[in-house]
Amino acid sequence: MKAHDGMYIDGAWRPAAGPDVIEVVNPADERVIGTVPAGTAQDVDAAVRAARAALPGWSATPPAERAARLAALRDALAAREEEIAETVTAELGAPPAFARTVHAGLPIAVAGSYADLAATYAFEEKVGNSTVYHEPVGVVGAITPWNYPLHQIVAKAAPALAAGCTVVLKPAEDTPLTARLFAGAVDEAGLPAGVFNLVTGLGPAAGQALAEHPDVDLVSFTGSTAVGKRIGAIAGGAVKRVALELGGKSANVILPSADLARAVNVGVANVMSNSGQTCSAWTRMLVHRDQYEEAVALAATAAAKYGERIGPVVNAKQRARVRGYIEKGVAEGARLVAGGPESPRERGYFVSPTVLADVTPAMTVAQEEIFGPVLTVLRYDDEEDALRIANGTVYGLAGAVWAGDEAEAVAFARRMDTGQVDINGGRFNPLAPFGGYKQSGVGRELGAHGLTEYLQTKSLQF
């Protein structure tokens, strides 16, 4: 176990204001692997003051120079790639191969995309007799979750820095060690003091203090819808901007003309990825009633293959939450065809890959985000029924459509109330906008759309 000291504020590691610490636990074996300071409102205030002081200089830095600093940050992260993967495996429980390719590799690529974008984005444009300037919104308070600890940091910090904003980050308390590696990369990349600041801490203390701080101009939050509503209310009272990436209950719609086996197998893999701890996971599989039992059998067989390959969920509370949903699903009439609530291992926060069949749209497991390796399979009668079920939750983050004809799939996807849809297994695109409809959030991340979240517009008329 290692005790990690200090907060990264104003370009240096500085002692925390208080003595309290947060224990970081390895969810695979329940061992404490380290501690970090539990930040207070005083730490947040110091970080925001540093960010505010650094803002004039960084916002005035030419975009080409900001791009060069982001390229250096990408290179510093790449040099730490193996350490990042090992750290994510230790504090989140992600299997090593997945940690390397997704948890380490993806955010490095995203950081590089913003280095490129900062150098090419039109921060100034002519519109008739006006010159329109796209200027940084100011100091950004970034509050990130534990499920993709580095990716979520980069998806907020990189576009904010590219835009000319300064940043104060409050990472999730379950995965703060990855955030410290990011701060080390920032330091090595040579960003000016105060441009990026890190305060570790608990949500009710450090997170709320950051959201409420009067010198924070925009709060970017990824997490639960309940907390997002609270942050939105705080920001609304101060008339400050928010970017909210919240919950999901995404539908995987398999139309009758689709390759059923492929659609089911890819759908199960999507849900089991990252132990089901993905807000955009396709947790509701919708199958025509004529193909339903075949799909259920395929899903059960596919899920069973993940028994020894899947990692744990993040902590004991999350394990209890997921197991509770499985039990509630069965109590409400769902048929358990794979997995179940029993722990598959004596030690660690593991949950068996689970498939629930005979799920109806009104069931709790079809409406609420479970955030674990649990797939629900629902019947539909025709396309209109499938669309009604797909759109029948408060969420609208992601989804998938499978059909024998691409045009048929696209036509259905265009009618879905959701921010991102994969057609016949389309690959994830880190340059495409990511974000939700309805209670899945406000704003977009990634690519040019992610950059615009951190800009405000001014026009001069001549």
Rosetta blueprint (number, residue, H / E / L):
1 M L
2 K E
3 A E
4 H L
5 D L
6 G L
7 M E
8 Y E
9 I E
10 D L
11 G L
12 A E
13 W E
14 R E
15 P L
16 A L
17 A L
18 G L
19 P L
20 D L
21 V E
22 I E
23 E E
24 V E
25 V E
26 N E
27 P L
28 A L
29 D L
30 E L
31 R E
32 V E
33 I E
34 G E
35 T E
36 V E
37 P E
38 A L
39 G L
40 T L
41 A H
42 Q H
43 D H
44 V H
45 D H
46 A H
47 A H
48 V H
49 R H
50 A H
51 A H
52 R H
53 A H
54 A H
55 L H
56 P H
57 G H
58 W H
59 S H
60 A L
61 T L
62 P L
63 P H
64 A H
65 E H
66 R H
67 A H
68 A H
69 R H
70 L H
71 A H
72 A H
73 L H
74 R H
75 D H
76 A H
77 L H
78 A H
79 A H
80 R L
81 E H
82 E H
83 E H
84 I H
85 A H
86 E H
87 T H
88 V H
89 T H
90 A H
91 E H
92 L H
93 G L
94 A L
95 P L
96 P H
97 A H
98 F H
99 A H
100 R H
101 T H
102 V H
103 H H
104 A H
105 G H
106 L H
107 P H
108 I H
109 A H
110 V H
111 A H
112 G H
113 S H
114 Y H
115 A H
116 D H
117 L H
118 A H
119 A H
120 T H
121 Y L
122 A L
123 F L
124 E E
125 E E
126 K E
127 V E
128 G L
129 N L
130 S E
131 T E
132 V E
133 Y E
134 H E
135 E E
136 P E
137 V L
138 G L
139 V E
140 V E
141 G E
142 A E
143 I E
144 T L
145 P L
146 W L
147 N L
148 Y L
149 P H
150 L H
151 H H
152 Q H
153 I H
154 V H
155 A H
156 K H
157 A H
158 A H
159 P H
160 A H
161 L H
162 A H
163 A H
164 G L
165 C L
166 T E
167 V E
168 V E
169 L E
170 K E
171 P L
172 A L
173 E L
174 D L
175 T L
176 P H
177 L H
178 T H
179 A H
180 R H
181 L H
182 F H
183 A H
184 G H
185 A H
186 V H
187 D H
188 E H
189 A H
190 G L
191 L L
192 P L
193 A L
194 G L
195 V L
196 F E
197 N E
198 L E
199 V L
200 T L
201 G L
202 L L
203 G H
204 P H
205 A H
206 A H
207 G H
208 Q H
209 A H
210 L H
211 A H
212 E H
213 H L
214 P L
215 D L
216 V L
217 D L
218 L E
219 V E
220 S E
221 F E
222 T E
223 G L
224 S L
225 T H
226 A H
227 V H
228 G H
229 K H
230 R H
231 I H
232 G H
233 A H
234 I H
235 A H
236 G H
237 G H
238 A H
239 V L
240 K L
241 R E
242 V E
243 A E
244 L E
245 E E
246 L L
247 G L
248 G L
249 K L
250 S L
251 A E
252 N E
253 V E
254 I E
255 L L
256 P L
257 S L
258 A L
259 D L
260 L H
261 A H
262 R H
263 A H
264 V H
265 N H
266 V H
267 G H
268 V H
269 A H
270 N H
271 V H
272 M H
273 S H
274 N H
275 S H
276 G H
277 Q L
278 T L
279 C L
280 S L
281 A L
282 W L
283 T L
284 R E
285 M E
286 L E
287 V E
288 H E
289 R H
290 D H
291 Q H
292 Y H
293 E H
294 E H
295 A H
296 V H
297 A H
298 L H
299 A H
300 A H
301 T H
302 A H
303 A H
304 A H
305 K L
306 Y L
307 G L
308 E L
309 R L
310 I L
311 G L
312 P L
313 V L
314 V L
315 N L
316 A H
317 K H
318 Q H
319 R H
320 A H
321 R H
322 V H
323 R H
324 G H
325 Y H
326 I H
327 E H
328 K H
329 G H
330 V H
331 A H
332 E L
333 G L
334 A L
335 R E
336 L E
337 V E
338 A E
339 G L
340 G L
341 P L
342 E L
343 S L
344 P L
345 R L
346 E L
347 R L
348 G L
349 Y L
350 F L
351 V L
352 S L
353 P L
354 T E
355 V E
356 L E
357 A E
358 D E
359 V E
360 T L
361 P L
362 A L
363 M L
364 T H
365 V H
366 A H
367 Q H
368 E L
369 E L
370 I L
371 F L
372 G L
373 P L
374 V E
375 L E
376 T E
377 V E
378 L E
379 R E
380 Y E
381 D L
382 D L
383 E H
384 E H
385 D H
386 A H
387 L H
388 R H
389 I H
390 A H
391 N L
392 G L
393 T L
394 V L
395 Y L
396 G L
397 L L
398 A L
399 G E
400 A E
401 V E
402 W E
403 A L
404 G L
405 D L
406 E H
407 A H
408 E H
409 A H
410 V H
411 A H
412 F H
413 A H
414 R L
415 R L
416 M L
417 D L
418 T L
419 G L
420 Q L
421 V L
422 D E
423 I E
424 N L
425 G L
426 G L
427 R L
428 F L
429 N L
430 P L
431 L L
432 A L
433 P L
434 F E
435 G L
436 G L
437 Y L
438 K H
439 Q H
440 S H
441 G E
442 V E
443 G L
444 R L
445 E E
446 L L
447 G H
448 A H
449 H H
450 G H
451 L H
452 T H
453 E L
454 Y L
455 L E
456 Q E
457 T E
458 K E
459 S E
460 L E
461 Q E
462 F L
